[in-house]
Amino acid sequence: MKTQKDPRHKQRKQIVKALFAHSFARQSKLNAKTKAIIAQLKKIDQLINICAPTWPIKKINKLDLAVLRLAVFELIFEKKQPPKVIIDEAIELAKTFGSEKTPAFINGVLGAVIKKEKVKI
């Protein structure tokens, strides 16, 4: 598990915050990874819709959606970390930013993404 002082964890927290803010209004100062995620939002959101059919994008809590968008981007587009690491990190972010049920929801959606996209664990 990542510690709160891990630079990658800190970067992910900042990206989640930026994606959350972006869901309300366009942001001017974004890092390269956040810009890359925003550039792929249409594809990411389509995949989330497929993998969480009972939760349309508009009904998903904005913070939960930010965590999902980051994790799906890392799983499908970036592929720099093993899927288990990405999912573990997403669950930790969900515990930090989400409700009591958020970690289970994030885990379920990401598990469906892995099955759908046949990402090797």
Secondary structure, 3 states (H helix, E strand, C coil): CCCCCCHHHHHHHHHHHHHHHHCCCCCCCCCHHHHHHHHCHHHHHHHHHHHCCCCCHHHCCHHHHHHHHHHHHHHHHHCCCCHHHHHHHHHHHHHHHCCCCHHHHHHHHHHHHHHHHCCCC
